[in-house]
């Protein structure tokens, strides 16, 4: 891949910095939470670029449209390709999991496919039928084909999710290495670490074996998977010891007591997401380069996730305090 200088990103960095000013802020989300009705809350999103021109009943379409526009913009203005492709991998994973399971059951999955992947969902379905997936990063294509075989042999849909989720993170790690940007590599490594930490805590709650955990853990982060695997059979305190010694310890420690006591994992899940969003602050100090574009895409994803949480909660009639507790930090 051709090497570019940070100054080659001057125009693109200025463009995304300007667009960040139109993102929904934490204060805006709090205004939504405090609104008396879901309709009143939705006005905040409808007045912002994220859902402008979209009726409330179709707000999910607005969130997908907003992310799609962000990916396409970066693909157009970045002097080197690959950054948006990295972020799109998660949606490829979503589509592949749906397509693999649909092939096994013979049912349709059209209504749950995302338009945000690198490979259109129809092509992913056709590729699975033909036994080859072109247009996807190698690790993800291989994971999907292996998942198809796993499901045929075992009938276990959870095994499909595990294999493809691993493939997504492996593909993102590969793409980050190709891009060569230190911030992007650090951010993707953190996503791998947080995924592994989540797996250790969730599977411990489910009383899964160490062997099961080892199938789920993904190398490529800064936190050695061997440390988590070694701590896992010793109990939560050993797992928390590994986490506390990592860069994520301070961010996640507030959830430890609740986990020990068998409480809800909602705080833990929220803090995991917040730890990733906090990393974006590093990119704010960089005036131009690949970093502002990467932070913009990550920020758009956190914006969409927060909007989804607030709107779903308002429509379900949740109390403001409950929604505030669920709300993740945002980049905007």
N, C-alpha and C positions, 0 to 999 in steps of 0.2 A: 504494500500500500504506500502510495506517495506520501512523503512527509510534508506537512504544512506548518507554517509559522503561526504563532498566535495572532499576529497582525492581519493574517488572511481572514480572520473571523471578525474584523472590526464592524463591518456592516451587519452581519448576522447577530452579533452580540448586542448592538444598539437596537436592532429590531425586536429581539425578545425582551430586552429590558423595558422597552416601551409597552409591549403587550402585557407584561407582568402588572402594570398599573391598573389593568382592567380585570384582574383576577379577583375572585371573591375572597375577602379577608376574614380573619377570625372574628372581627367585630361584626361583619355582615352575617356570619353564621350565627352569632349570638342573637342578633336581631331576628333571625328566622326562628330560633329556638323560643324566643320570648313572644312571638306572634300568637294571637289568639286562635287562629285557624291555619290549616295547611295551605289554603288559598292565599292567605295574607303572607305566609312564610314564602311561598313560591314566587311572589312578586319580586323578591330580592334576586332570585336566579333569573327571572324573566327580564329584569332590567339590566342584567349583566350579559356580556358576550356569551357566557357558557350555555344559556338556554334562551337567548333572545329569539322571539318568533315561534317558540315551541309551546303548545298547550301543556298545562300541568299534567294531564293524563299521560302524556308522552315524554315526561322529563328524562327518562332513561335514554331516549333517542337523542335528546339534547346533549347529555353527557357524552355519549358516544360520538356525536358529531363534533363536539368541541375537541375531544382528544384526537380524532381523525384529522382535523384541521391543523392541530399543533404538530402532529407527526409529518404531515405533508409539507408544512411550512419549513420545518427543519431540513427535510429532504431536499427542498428547493434551494435554500439559502446557505446551507453548510458547504464549505469548499471541499470537504471530503465526505464520502458516504459512510454509512454504517451505524451512525448514532441512533437514528430513529429505528433502524432495523433491530438494534439491541433491545429497545424498549418494547417493540412489537412482539418479541418472542413470547411473552406471557400469554398474549391473545392467541398466538399459534398453538400454544400448549392447551389452552381452553378448548379450541376447536378440535384439536386432535383427540383429546380425551372424549369429547362428545361423539366424534366420528367413529372411533374405535368401538365404543360401547354400542353405538347404533348398528354397526355392522354385525355385532354378535347377536343382538336382540331382534334385528330385522325391523326395528322401529325407525321413525324419523327423528331427526334432531335439528331440523331446519330452524325452528323458532329460537334456539338457544345459541346459535353460532354468532360470533362477533365479526364485525367488518374490519377490525383493527389489526389483524395479523399481517405478517409479511406475505403469506400465501392465502389467496381467496379460499373460503371454506369449500367451495365446489371442487377446486383443484386438489385440496387436501383429501377429500373423500375419494376422488378419482385416483389419486396417487396411492392411497391405501389399497384400493382394488387392484391396481396394477403392480403393487409391490415395490414402488419407487417414488420417492418424494423429492422432486427437484424444486428449487426455490426456497429451501429452508437450510439453516445452518446444519452442518453434518451431524453434530451430537443430537440435535432435536429430531431430525429425520430418522436416525438410527433408533432413538428411543421409541418413536411412534411405531415403527415396524416391529420392534421387539415387544412392545405392549400388545400389539395385535396377536402375536404368537402366544404371549403369556395368557391372555384372556381365553384364547382357543384351548389352551392346555389345562388351565385352572378354573376358568369361569369366575375369577375373582376381580371385580371392578376396582377394588382398592389397590390391587397390585398394578393396575393400569395407571391410576393416579400417581402412585409412587414413582413408577418408571418415567412417566412423561414429565412430572415435576422435576425430577433429577435432570432430565434432558434439557429442560428450559434453563436451569441454572448453569449447566455445563455449556450450553450455547451462548448464554450471556457472558460467561467468563471467557470463552474463546473470542467472542467479538470484542470484548474490552481489551484483551491482549493485542488483538489486531489493530485497534484504534491507538493503543499506546499512550493514552492520556492518563497521567497519574491519578487525577481526581476520579475519572470514570472507572478506572481499575479499583480504586479504593471503595467507591460506592457499590460496585457490583460485588466485591468481596464481602462488604458488610451485609448485602442482601443474602449471600450464601450463609454467613455466620448467623444472622437472625433466623433464617429458615431452619438451620440446624439446632439452634437454641429452642425454637418453638417445638421442633420435633421431639427433643428430649423431654421437655416439660409435658407436652400433650400425651406422649406415649407412656410416660411414667404414670400419669393420671389414669390411663387406660390399662395399666398393668401389663403392658407388652414386654416381651423379652429383650435382652440386650441384642440378640441376633436380629430381631425385627428392626431395632433402631439402626443397626449397622447397615441394613438394606436401604434405609431412608437417608442417612447422613451423606452429604455431598462435599467432597474436597474442593479446595479452591479459595476458601476464605482465609482470614488471618487467624482464626481460632482452630487449632488442630482437632480434627474429628476424633483422633485417638484419645484426647483428653476427656471429651464428652462420653465416649464409649466406655472408658475406664471408670469414670465417676458414676455412670448410670446405675449399675447394680447396687451401689452403696447407698443410694437414696437421695432425697432432695438436697440435703445439706451439702453433699459432695458435688452435686450438679451446680448448686448455687455458688460453691467455692470456685468452680471453674469460670462461671459467668462473672463473678465479682472481680476476678483477676484479669478480666478482659476489658477492652475499651467500653463495653456496654454495661458494665456492672453498676455504675452510679445511676444510669437511666432505668434499669430494670429492678433494682433492689427494693423499691417501694411495693412491689407485687409479691415478694417472697413470702411474707407472713400469711397472706391470703391463700397462696398456693399450698403452703404447709398445712393450713387448717382445712383444706378441702373445699375452699370457697370457689367462687366463679373465676374463670380465667379471663374475664373481660378486661380487667385492669392490665393484666399481663399482656394481652393482645394489643391493647391500646398503646402501652409503653413501648412495645416492639416497633410498632409503626412510627411512633414519635421519635424513636432513636434514629430511624432512617431519615426522617424529615429534618432532624437537627443537623445532619451532615450537610444539608444543602446550604447552611449558613456560611460554610467555607467558601462556596462558590460566589457568594455575594461580594467578597473582598477582591475578586478577580475581575478587572474591568473588561477584558475581551479574551477570546479564546474558545475552546470547546466547552469549558466549564460552564459559562452562562447558559449555553444551549442545553447541556445535560440537566442543569438545575431547573431550567424552564420546563422541560418535559417531565421531570420528576415532580415538579410543583403542580403541573396540570393534572397528573395522576392523583396527587394528594387532594387537590381541589375537588375532583370528581368523586373520590371516595367519601370526603366529608359531606358533599352535597347529597350523596346517596343515603348516608346514615341519617342526616337530618330530615330529609323528605320522607324516607320510609318510616321514621319514628313519628313524625308529625301525622302522617296518614294513619298510623296505628293508634294514635291517641296517647302516646307516651307523655309523661310529665316532663316539664322543662329541665328539672334537675337530672332526671334519668338520661335525657338526650345530651346534656352537657357532659355527663360522666362518660358517655360513649364517644363523644366527638374527639377526633384526632387533631394533632397540631397541623397547621397548614403552612405552605410556603408563602402565600400571598399576604 
